[in-house]
Amino acid sequence: MRLAVVTGNAGKAREVAGYFAGVIEVEHVALTCPEFRHLDVGEVARGKAAYAYGVLSRPLIVDDTGLFIDALGGFPGTCAAYVHDTIGNAGILKLMEGVSNRSAYFETAIAFAREDGIHIFRGILPGTIVHPRGTEGFGYDPIFAYEGVTLAEMPPAAKSRISHRARALEAFLAWIRQESAS
């Protein structure tokens, strides 16, 4: 199978290609998709996949990720990138001042589009919001801890193995393998 990974992030495309090595041939396509708004990352990814498939007319995946903080009612949710660009980690920590419930989770939805429609695969990484630690990663990684270690404290390969994106890719790959066996 040949699969287009639609993203402006070449590093993300390389990560996906590495994950599928020997199973699926991956091609990076840097197509800019409209940013659809919805409270569900799966629906955001579905909108981007529908657009990309309309342009490319071949099997492809796109993804969308959100950060959901329990004490903030799920904020920033599917607006995580915008919130990070505007108030950053410092703004999130300011909102969390005096809050004892620090639980949060990342959710990634992979949308796979082909001629028979769009299929959604999800991956969730539970964790907690903490004061910044570590120098690896990007975005919320310094303030998001999984099992007591921030994503910014993990070597990139370790983060890639346990991440929300890896969990969504794993669900997609299991589905592809099951479908191939049928």
C-alpha positions in Angstrom: 0.0 0.0 0.0 1.1 3.5 -0.8 -0.1 6.2 1.6 0.2 10.0 1.4 0.9 11.7 4.8 -0.6 15.2 4.5 1.1 17.6 6.8 3.2 20.7 6.7 5.6 19.1 9.2 8.3 17.1 7.5 9.4 15.7 10.9 6.0 14.3 11.6 5.9 12.7 8.1 9.3 11.1 8.8 8.0 9.8 12.2 5.0 8.2 10.4 7.2 6.8 7.7 9.5 5.2 10.3 6.5 3.8 12.2 5.2 2.1 9.0 8.6 1.0 7.6 8.4 -2.3 5.8 4.6 -2.3 6.0 3.3 0.8 4.2 5.1 3.0 1.7 4.7 6.6 2.9 5.0 9.8 0.9 5.0 13.2 2.5 2.6 15.7 0.8 2.8 19.3 2.2 -0.7 20.3 1.4 -2.2 23.1 3.4 -5.7 22.1 4.6 -8.3 24.4 6.1 -8.4 24.3 9.9 -11.9 23.0 10.6 -13.4 23.9 14.1 -15.0 21.2 16.2 -14.8 20.1 19.9 -13.8 16.6 18.7 -10.3 16.1 17.3 -11.7 13.2 15.2 -14.1 15.6 13.5 -11.4 18.2 12.9 -9.2 15.4 11.3 -12.2 14.2 9.3 -12.7 17.7 7.8 -9.0 18.0 6.8 -9.0 14.5 5.3 -12.1 15.2 3.2 -10.5 18.3 1.9 -7.2 16.6 1.2 -8.8 13.6 -0.5 -10.8 16.0 -2.7 -7.6 17.6 -3.9 -5.4 14.4 -4.1 -7.9 11.6 -4.8 -5.6 8.9 -3.3 -5.3 7.1 0.0 -4.0 9.5 2.7 -3.9 10.3 6.4 -4.0 13.5 8.3 -4.1 14.0 12.0 -5.2 16.5 14.6 -4.2 16.7 18.2 -5.8 18.4 21.3 -4.7 18.9 24.9 -7.6 18.5 27.3 -7.2 19.7 30.9 -9.8 18.4 33.3 -9.8 21.3 35.8 -10.3 23.8 32.9 -13.3 22.0 31.4 -11.2 20.4 28.6 -9.6 23.7 27.6 -7.6 24.2 25.4 -9.0 21.1 23.6 -8.9 21.2 19.8 -7.6 24.8 20.0 -4.4 23.6 21.6 -2.1 25.0 18.9 -3.8 28.4 18.9 -3.7 28.6 22.7 0.0 27.6 22.7 0.8 30.3 20.1 -1.1 33.0 22.1 -0.7 32.4 25.8 1.9 29.6 25.8 2.9 27.3 28.6 3.1 30.3 31.0 -0.5 31.1 30.3 -1.7 27.6 30.9 0.3 27.5 34.2 -1.3 30.9 35.2 -4.7 29.4 34.6 -3.8 26.4 36.8 -2.5 28.4 39.8 -4.1 27.1 43.0 -5.8 24.2 41.1 -5.2 20.8 42.8 -6.6 18.6 40.0 -3.7 18.6 37.4 -5.0 15.7 35.3 -5.0 16.2 31.5 -4.6 14.2 28.4 -3.5 14.5 24.8 -5.7 13.0 22.1 -4.6 12.5 18.5 -7.0 11.4 15.8 -5.7 10.0 12.6 -8.1 10.3 9.6 -7.6 7.8 6.8 -9.3 8.7 3.6 -9.7 6.6 0.5 -12.4 5.9 -2.1 -14.7 4.1 0.4 -14.7 7.0 2.9 -12.9 8.3 6.0 -12.0 6.2 9.0 -10.9 7.7 12.3 -8.3 6.1 14.7 -7.6 7.7 18.1 -4.7 7.6 20.6 -4.9 9.1 24.1 -2.0 9.8 26.4 -3.1 10.5 30.0 -0.9 12.7 32.2 -0.7 15.8 34.5 0.2 19.4 34.1 3.4 20.3 36.0 5.9 23.1 36.2 8.3 23.1 33.2 11.0 20.5 33.1 13.2 19.2 30.3 14.7 20.5 27.1 13.5 18.0 24.5 10.3 18.2 22.4 8.2 21.2 21.7 4.9 22.8 22.5 3.4 21.6 25.8 6.0 18.9 26.3 7.8 20.7 29.2 4.5 21.0 31.3 2.9 17.6 30.4 4.1 14.7 32.5 3.3 11.0 31.7 4.0 8.7 34.7 5.9 11.4 36.4 8.3 12.4 33.6 7.6 15.3 31.2 7.6 14.7 27.5 10.4 17.2 27.4 12.5 15.0 29.7 12.2 12.0 27.4 14.5 11.2 24.6 12.6 11.7 21.3 12.6 7.9 20.5 11.0 7.1 23.9 8.4 9.8 23.5 7.6 8.6 19.9 7.0 5.0 21.3 4.4 6.1 24.0 2.9 9.2 22.4 -0.8 9.8 21.6 0.2 9.9 17.9 1.9 6.5 18.2 -1.2 5.1 19.9 -3.4 6.4 17.0 -1.0 5.0 14.4 -1.0 1.7 16.2 -4.8 1.5 16.0 -4.7 2.4 12.3 -2.0 -0.2 11.6 -3.9 -2.9 13.4 -7.0 -2.1 11.3 -5.0 -2.2 8.1 -3.5 -5.5 9.0 -6.9 -6.9 9.9 -8.3 -5.6 6.6 -5.4 -7.2 4.6 -6.0 -10.5 6.3 -9.7 -10.5 5.3 
